[in-house]
């Protein structure tokens, strides 16, 4: 052992002994850290550099007009799809290896699949999106005053900026794009250089795309690259050599133990899961569910800069629920448009609309939660504020939940006739399939904003940013059932989407594992009943001894 740890010496033909110094496997990660520090100092010393680069893509009076270029939008969606496919392929390879219990031909080793999954989990998901983008309040270029926005420009490392959620520092989409470097190790050595060149080219194009669209500053992109590449090079040594072989052996050994588990134990687990997912005792006993009736429907509409769409949508909600007591709660998530004026005019017409406003943008999940706790009705229906959900299906979902009885906790809409691009539909289909496989929520489409949940149940679901996309799994976790109805999807009338696909994909990967953990940690929901206990007769007269003692004390 001592000889192995000693400095290696090589004796040349001349008799001179030369010391060979081997580079540490973590040297590339340290170089990324060094570049991260140097770039941070550069942009702190010259903050105007960010403004100068963004100004190249800004046209006064038009804004970042390239944001509307179809080819750039297409490139963004292609990048999203490739990222989702890379993570999905890694998960598939890991699953196939675990099921087979051995190395399969043409399938990456479990260690390499785990490496890709780990890079995306720690880089784009945890460090970039869950930490940097929520802690540092830097406004995006299109939101700052210099480019026609309403917030002050702030340099890198600004904690208390004008943004309060999903902020500009650092770029989540650039991080997800450069994280594709991790897939290089999934390919044979002969192809790795070509794959690396292709991946880096795509990462540059997608990252510049974010700058051109006013979504991020140059510093946001470059620093996110340093973070993600640092994660890649820091994690890689743990998935090679003896460590990598040990990971492969562990996966194969775990698969073998799972396959040899007694059939009786597996049957007990299956029965337990079905019982927990079925809901209360009436459904598990086979009794027909008793209908219920909701007295007041509270329709919650989260919206940010959707004034033109709301002007039509709120009236559509009123028409759809004609004859049924209802209220419409528009949660204005820090809008900078004329949303307030539009809602005031609608209220003046006699529509039952309420305006809840966030002083800053906090995201769709927080907006939905605000509406749920402000609701006066005994059931809450949610619908997106962009007008793509058809309000005509709100009464359909409410009636479906009523007909299902008290054992049902959610009526979820499932979009048909999607109006999104084919690439966006493909990535959505993949994400939904992965979610169904991990969470077993038996829901084809959780991205649909049309959902109906009893108010009391909605308020006690565990909350986190992104919870609105996991309502079926969370409701099942509480022991209730889920009913589904197909709903029609419509095209957006005005404006553009407020969501970054890369950011949502990276956050979604972390959220998915979080919800999976919540479900695994949740025990079976029991049927609770109170057994009557014998009660003593109430004492009307004091015992004689106690009465005498009380008289002596009084005296």
C-alpha positions in Angstrom: 0.0 0.0 0.0 2.8 2.4 0.9 4.5 1.7 -2.5 1.3 2.4 -4.3 0.9 5.7 -2.5 4.5 6.8 -3.1 5.4 9.3 -5.8 6.0 7.3 -9.1 9.6 7.6 -10.3 10.7 6.5 -13.8 14.4 5.9 -14.5 15.4 6.9 -18.0 18.2 5.3 -20.1 20.6 8.0 -19.0 20.1 7.0 -15.4 18.3 10.1 -14.5 15.2 9.6 -12.4 12.1 11.7 -13.4 9.1 12.3 -11.2 5.7 11.8 -12.9 2.9 14.1 -11.5 -0.6 12.8 -12.1 -3.4 15.3 -12.4 -6.2 15.1 -9.9 -9.5 13.8 -11.3 -11.1 16.9 -9.8 -8.8 19.4 -11.7 -11.5 20.2 -14.4 -14.0 21.0 -11.7 -11.6 23.3 -9.9 -10.9 25.1 -13.3 -14.7 25.6 -13.6 -14.7 27.1 -10.1 -11.8 29.4 -11.0 -13.6 30.5 -14.2 -16.8 31.1 -12.1 -14.9 33.4 -9.7 -13.2 35.3 -12.5 -16.4 35.9 -14.5 -18.2 37.0 -11.3 -15.5 39.6 -10.6 -15.5 40.7 -14.3 -19.3 41.4 -14.3 -19.2 43.0 -10.9 -16.5 45.3 -12.0 -18.2 46.1 -15.4 -22.0 45.6 -14.9 -22.7 47.7 -18.0 -21.3 44.8 -20.1 -24.5 42.9 -19.5 -26.6 45.9 -20.7 -24.4 46.4 -23.7 -24.8 42.8 -25.0 -28.6 42.8 -24.4 -28.9 46.1 -26.1 -27.7 44.5 -29.4 -31.0 42.6 -29.5 -33.3 45.4 -28.3 -35.3 47.7 -30.6 -36.8 50.9 -29.0 -40.5 50.8 -29.3 -40.5 47.1 -30.2 -38.7 45.5 -27.4 -36.8 42.2 -27.9 -38.6 41.6 -31.2 -36.6 38.4 -31.9 -38.7 36.8 -29.2 -41.4 36.4 -31.7 -39.3 34.8 -34.4 -40.7 31.4 -35.1 -37.3 29.8 -35.9 -36.0 30.8 -32.5 -39.0 29.5 -30.7 -38.7 26.3 -32.7 -35.0 26.0 -31.7 -36.0 26.4 -28.0 -38.6 23.6 -28.3 -36.1 21.3 -30.0 -33.7 21.9 -27.2 -36.4 21.1 -24.7 -37.3 17.9 -26.4 -33.6 16.7 -26.7 -33.1 17.5 -23.0 -36.2 15.5 -22.0 -35.2 12.6 -24.3 -31.6 12.5 -22.8 -32.9 12.3 -19.2 -35.6 9.8 -20.3 -33.1 7.6 -22.1 -30.9 7.6 -19.0 -33.9 6.5 -16.8 -34.9 3.9 -19.4 -31.4 2.5 -19.5 -31.2 2.4 -15.7 -34.6 0.6 -15.6 -33.7 -2.0 -18.2 -30.4 -2.7 -16.5 -32.1 -3.2 -13.2 -34.8 -5.5 -14.6 -32.3 -7.6 -16.6 -29.8 -7.8 -13.7 -26.9 -7.6 -16.1 -25.2 -5.4 -18.7 -27.3 -5.3 -21.9 -25.8 -4.8 -25.4 -26.2 -1.3 -26.9 -27.6 -0.1 -23.5 -25.5 2.3 -21.3 -24.2 0.9 -18.0 -26.2 1.8 -14.9 -23.3 3.9 -13.7 -23.5 6.1 -16.8 -27.2 6.4 -16.6 -27.0 7.4 -13.0 -24.3 10.0 -13.9 -26.6 11.8 -16.3 -29.5 11.7 -13.9 -27.3 13.0 -11.1 -26.0 15.9 -13.3 -29.4 17.1 -14.1 -30.6 16.6 -10.5 -27.8 18.5 -8.9 -27.0 21.0 -11.6 -30.0 22.5 -13.4 -32.6 21.3 -10.9 -31.1 21.8 -7.4 -28.3 24.4 -7.6 -29.5 26.5 -10.5 -33.3 26.5 -10.2 -34.0 25.6 -6.6 -31.2 27.8 -5.2 -29.8 30.5 -7.4 -33.0 31.5 -9.3 -35.1 31.7 -6.1 -32.5 33.3 -3.8 -31.0 36.0 -6.0 -33.6 38.5 -7.1 -32.2 39.7 -10.4 -34.8 40.9 -12.9 -34.7 39.7 -16.5 -33.6 42.0 -19.3 -37.1 42.4 -20.6 -38.3 43.5 -17.1 -35.7 46.3 -16.5 -36.3 50.0 -17.1 -33.5 50.2 -19.6 -35.4 47.9 -22.0 -38.9 49.2 -21.4 -39.7 47.3 -18.2 -40.6 48.4 -14.7 -37.8 47.1 -12.5 -34.3 48.4 -11.8 -31.3 46.7 -13.3 -29.1 44.9 -10.8 -25.7 43.3 -11.4 -24.7 39.7 -10.6 -25.0 38.4 -7.1 -27.8 40.8 -6.2 -29.9 39.2 -3.5 -32.6 41.9 -3.0 -33.5 42.8 -6.5 -36.9 43.5 -8.0 -37.6 39.8 -8.8 -39.1 37.4 -6.2 -39.2 34.1 -7.9 -37.9 32.3 -11.0 -35.4 35.2 -11.5 -32.7 35.8 -14.1 -29.6 34.8 -12.1 -28.6 32.3 -13.4 -30.0 30.8 -16.6 -31.9 27.6 -16.1 -32.2 26.8 -19.8 -28.5 27.5 -20.5 -27.7 25.2 -17.6 -30.0 22.4 -19.0 -28.5 22.8 -22.4 -24.8 22.6 -21.3 -25.7 19.7 -19.0 -26.1 17.6 -22.2 -22.3 17.3 -22.1 -23.0 14.5 -19.6 -24.5 12.3 -22.4 -21.1 12.2 -24.1 -20.2 9.3 -21.8 -23.2 7.3 -23.0 -21.6 6.9 -26.4 -18.7 4.7 -27.5 -15.3 6.3 -27.3 -15.0 6.6 -31.1 -18.1 8.9 -31.2 -17.6 11.0 -28.1 -15.7 13.8 -29.8 -18.3 14.2 -32.5 -21.1 14.1 -29.9 -19.3 16.7 -27.7 -18.9 19.1 -30.6 -22.6 18.7 -31.5 -23.7 19.2 -27.9 -21.6 22.3 -27.4 -22.8 23.8 -30.6 -26.4 23.3 -29.6 -25.7 24.7 -26.1 -24.2 27.9 -27.6 -27.2 28.4 -29.9 -29.8 27.8 -27.2 -28.0 30.0 -24.7 -27.6 32.9 -27.1 -31.3 32.4 -27.9 -32.2 33.2 -24.3 -30.1 36.5 -24.5 -31.7 37.5 -27.8 -35.2 36.9 -26.4 -34.6 39.1 -23.4 -34.8 36.2 -21.0 -31.3 36.4 -19.6 -28.1 38.5 -19.5 -24.8 37.3 -20.8 -23.5 36.8 -17.2 -26.5 34.6 -16.4 -25.6 32.3 -19.2 -21.8 32.1 -18.7 -22.0 31.6 -14.9 -24.7 28.8 -15.3 -22.3 27.1 -17.7 -19.5 27.2 -15.1 -21.8 25.8 -12.4 -23.1 23.0 -14.6 -19.8 22.0 -16.1 -18.3 22.0 -12.6 -21.0 19.6 -11.4 -20.3 17.4 -14.4 -16.6 17.2 -13.7 -17.0 16.9 -10.0 -19.4 14.0 -10.2 -17.7 12.1 -13.0 -14.9 10.5 -10.8 -17.6 8.9 -8.6 -19.0 7.0 -11.6 -15.8 5.6 -13.0 -13.3 2.9 -12.0 -14.0 0.9 -8.9 -16.8 3.3 -7.8 -18.6 2.9 -11.1 -18.2 -0.9 -11.0 -19.6 -1.0 -7.5 -22.6 1.0 -8.6 -23.2 -1.4 -11.5 -23.0 -4.3 -9.1 -25.3 -2.7 -6.6 -28.0 -2.1 -9.3 -27.7 -5.7 -10.6 -27.7 -7.1 -7.1 -30.7 -5.1 -6.1 -32.6 -6.2 -9.2 -31.8 -9.8 -8.4 -33.1 -9.5 -4.8 -36.3 -7.8 -6.1 -37.0 -10.5 -8.7 -36.5 -13.3 -6.1 -38.9 -11.7 -3.5 -41.7 -14.1 -2.6 -44.9 -13.8 -4.7 -46.9 -13.6 -1.5 -45.1 -10.4 -0.4 -45.6 -8.8 -3.8 -49.3 -9.6 -3.7 -49.7 -8.0 -0.3 -48.0 -4.9 -1.6 -50.2 -4.7 -4.6 -53.4 -5.2 -2.5 -52.2 -2.5 -0.1 -51.6 0.0 -2.8 -54.9 -0.6 -4.4 -56.7 -0.2 -1.1 -54.9 3.0 -0.4 -55.6 4.4 -3.9 -59.3 3.4 -3.9 -60.4 5.9 -1.2 -62.7 5.5 1.8 -64.3 2.4 3.0 -67.5 2.7 1.0 -65.6 2.3 -2.3 -63.4 -0.5 -1.0 -66.4 -2.3 0.2 -68.0 -2.1 -3.2 -70.9 0.2 -2.1 -72.3 2.6 -4.7 -71.0 6.1 -4.1 -73.6 8.6 -2.8 -74.0 11.8 -4.8 -73.2 15.1 -3.1 -74.0 18.7 -4.0 -71.7 21.7 -3.8 -73.5 25.0 -2.8 -71.0 27.5 -4.2 -68.3 27.0 -6.9 -65.1 29.2 -6.5 -63.3 29.5 -9.8 -59.6 30.4 -9.3 -57.8 32.0 -12.2 -54.0 32.5 -11.8 -52.9 35.2 -14.3 -49.9 37.4 -15.0 -50.1 40.0 -17.7 -53.2 38.4 -19.2 -55.5 41.4 -19.2 -56.7 41.0 -22.8 -57.4 37.2 -22.3 -59.2 37.9 -19.0 -61.6 40.3 -20.6 -63.0 37.4 -22.5 -62.4 34.5 -20.1 -64.2 35.9 -17.1 -67.4 36.5 -19.1 -67.1 32.9 -20.5 -66.9 31.6 -17.0 -70.0 33.4 -16.0 -71.9 32.1 -19.1 -70.7 28.5 -18.4 -71.9 28.6 -14.8 -75.2 30.4 -15.4 -77.9 29.2 -13.0 -75.3 27.9 -10.5 -74.0 30.0 -7.6 -70.3 30.8 -8.2 -67.6 33.3 -7.8 -64.5 34.0 -10.0 -61.3 34.8 -8.2 -58.6 36.2 -10.4 -55.2 36.1 -8.7 -53.1 38.8 -10.3 -49.5 37.5 -9.9 -47.7 40.9 -10.0 -49.0 41.9 -13.5 -47.7 45.1 -15.1 -50.5 45.5 -17.6 -54.1 46.8 -17.2 -55.4 43.7 -15.5 -57.0 45.8 -12.6 -58.9 48.0 -15.0 -60.3 45.1 -17.0 -61.5 43.4 -13.8 -63.0 46.6 -12.5 -65.1 46.9 -15.7 -66.2 43.3 -15.5 -67.3 43.8 -11.9 -69.2 46.9 -12.9 -71.2 44.8 -15.3 -72.4 42.7 -12.3 -70.2 39.7 -12.8 -69.2 37.9 -9.5 -65.5 38.5 -10.0 -62.9 39.2 -7.3 -59.4 40.6 -7.8 -56.6 39.2 -5.5 -53.2 40.8 -6.3 -49.6 39.8 -5.4 -47.3 42.7 -5.1 -44.7 40.7 -7.0 -44.7 37.7 -9.2 -44.6 34.5 -7.1 -45.5 31.8 -9.7 -48.6 29.9 -10.7 -48.6 27.5 -7.7 -48.6 30.4 -5.2 -51.3 32.2 -7.1 -53.5 29.1 -7.1 -52.9 28.6 -3.4 -53.8 32.3 -2.7 -57.1 31.8 -4.6 -57.8 28.5 -2.7 -57.5 30.2 0.7 -59.5 33.2 -0.5 -62.4 31.0 -1.8 -65.8 31.3 -0.2 -67.2 28.2 -1.9 -67.1 24.6 -0.8 -65.5 23.5 -4.0 -62.6 25.1 -6.1 -62.3 24.9 -9.8 -59.0 26.1 -11.3 -58.5 27.3 -14.9 -55.4 29.0 -16.6 -55.7 32.7 -17.3 -54.4 32.5 -20.9 -57.7 31.3 -22.3 -56.5 28.0 -23.6 -58.8 26.1 -21.2 -62.5 26.2 -22.2 -64.6 27.3 -19.2 -67.6 25.3 -20.7 -66.1 22.2 -19.1 -66.1 23.6 -15.5 -69.7 22.5 -14.8 -68.9 19.1 -16.4 -66.0 18.5 -14.0 -68.1 19.8 -11.0 -70.9 17.4 -11.8 -68.5 14.6 -12.3 -67.0 15.2 -8.8 -70.5 15.4 -7.3 -71.6 12.1 -9.0 -68.5 10.3 -7.8 -69.5 10.9 -4.2 -67.4 11.7 -1.1 -64.7 9.1 -1.9 -63.5 11.2 -4.9 -61.2 14.2 -4.2 -60.4 15.5 -7.7 -62.0 15.8 -11.1 -59.2 16.4 -13.6 -59.5 17.6 -17.2 -57.6 15.8 -19.9 -56.8 17.9 -23.0 -57.7 16.6 -26.4 -57.1 18.3 -29.7 -53.9 20.0 -28.4 -53.1 23.3 -30.2 -49.4 23.3 -29.3 -46.6 22.5 -31.7 -45.7 18.9 -32.3 -42.4 19.2 -30.5 -44.1 20.6 -27.4 -46.8 17.9 -27.5 -44.0 15.2 -27.8 -42.1 16.6 -24.8 -45.3 16.9 -22.8 -46.3 13.3 -23.7 -42.9 12.1 -22.5 -43.0 14.0 -19.3 -46.6 12.8 -18.5 -45.5 9.2 -19.3 -42.5 9.4 -17.0 -44.7 10.9 -14.2 -47.3 8.2 -14.5 -44.7 5.5 -14.4 -43.1 6.9 -11.2 -46.2 8.1 -9.3 -48.9 5.7 -10.6 -51.4 8.5 -10.6 -53.3 7.0 -13.7 -53.6 10.5 -15.2 -52.8 11.1 -18.8 -52.4 14.9 -18.6 -51.6 16.7 -15.4 -50.6 19.9 -17.3 -54.3 20.8 -17.9 -55.3 23.7 -15.8 -58.9 22.6 -15.5 -59.3 20.8 -12.1 -62.0 20.7 -9.4 -61.2 19.9 -5.8 -63.3 20.2 -2.6 -62.0 23.4 -0.8 -61.3 21.7 2.5 -59.2 19.0 0.9 -57.4 21.5 -1.4 -56.3 23.5 1.6 -54.6 20.6 3.4 -52.6 19.2 0.5 -48.8 19.6 1.0 -47.7 22.8 -0.8 -44.6 23.4 -2.8 -43.8 25.4 -5.9 -45.2 23.2 -8.8 -47.8 21.4 -6.7 -50.6 22.2 -9.2 -49.0 19.7 -11.7 -49.1 16.9 -9.1 -52.6 17.2 -7.7 -53.7 13.7 -8.8 -50.8 12.0 -7.0 -51.3 14.2 -3.9 -55.0 13.6 -3.8 -54.5 9.8 -4.1 -51.9 10.1 -1.3 -54.7 11.4 1.0 -56.8 8.3 0.3 -59.3 9.8 -2.2 -60.1 8.8 -5.8 -59.6 10.8 -9.0 -62.1 11.1 -11.9 -61.2 12.3 -15.4 -63.0 14.0 -18.2 -61.8 15.0 -21.7 -61.7 18.7 -22.3 -61.1 20.8 -25.4 -57.9 22.7 -25.8 -57.8 26.1 -27.5 -55.2 28.4 -29.0 -54.0 31.4 -27.0 -55.7 34.6 -28.2 -53.3 37.2 -27.0 -49.8 37.4 -25.6 -47.1 34.8 -25.2 -46.5 32.1 -22.6 -44.9 33.2 -19.3 -43.1 29.9 -18.8 -39.6 28.8 -19.8 -39.7 25.2 -21.0 -36.2 24.4 -19.9 -36.7 25.9 -16.5 -39.9 23.9 -16.0 -38.3 20.7 -17.2 -35.4 21.1 -14.8 -37.6 21.9 -11.8 -40.0 19.2 -12.8 -37.3 16.6 -12.5 -36.6 17.6 -8.9 -40.3 17.9 -8.1 -41.0 14.5 -9.5 -38.5 12.8 -7.1 -39.9 14.9 -4.3 -43.5 13.8 -4.8 -42.3 10.2 -5.2 -40.6 10.5 -1.8 -43.8 12.0 -0.3 -45.9 9.1 -1.6 -43.4 6.5 -0.4 -43.3 8.1 3.1 -47.1 8.4 3.3 -48.7 5.5 5.1 -52.0 3.8 4.2 -54.9 6.1 5.1 -57.1 4.3 7.7 -60.8 4.3 8.1 -61.4 6.2 11.3 -64.4 5.6 13.6 -65.2 6.5 17.2 -66.2 3.7 19.6 -68.8 4.9 22.1 -67.6 4.7 25.7 -69.8 4.4 28.8 -70.5 7.7 30.4 -71.1 8.4 34.1 -74.2 10.2 35.1 -73.6 13.9 35.7 -73.2 14.8 39.4 -76.0 17.0 40.5 -75.5 16.9 44.3 -72.3 17.1 46.3 -71.5 14.0 48.4 -72.3 14.5 52.1 -68.6 14.5 53.2 -67.6 17.0 50.5 -70.5 19.3 51.4 -69.5 19.3 55.1 -65.9 20.1 54.2 -67.0 22.9 52.0 -69.2 24.3 54.8 -66.2 24.3 57.2 -64.0 26.1 54.7 -66.7 28.8 54.2 -67.0 29.3 58.0 
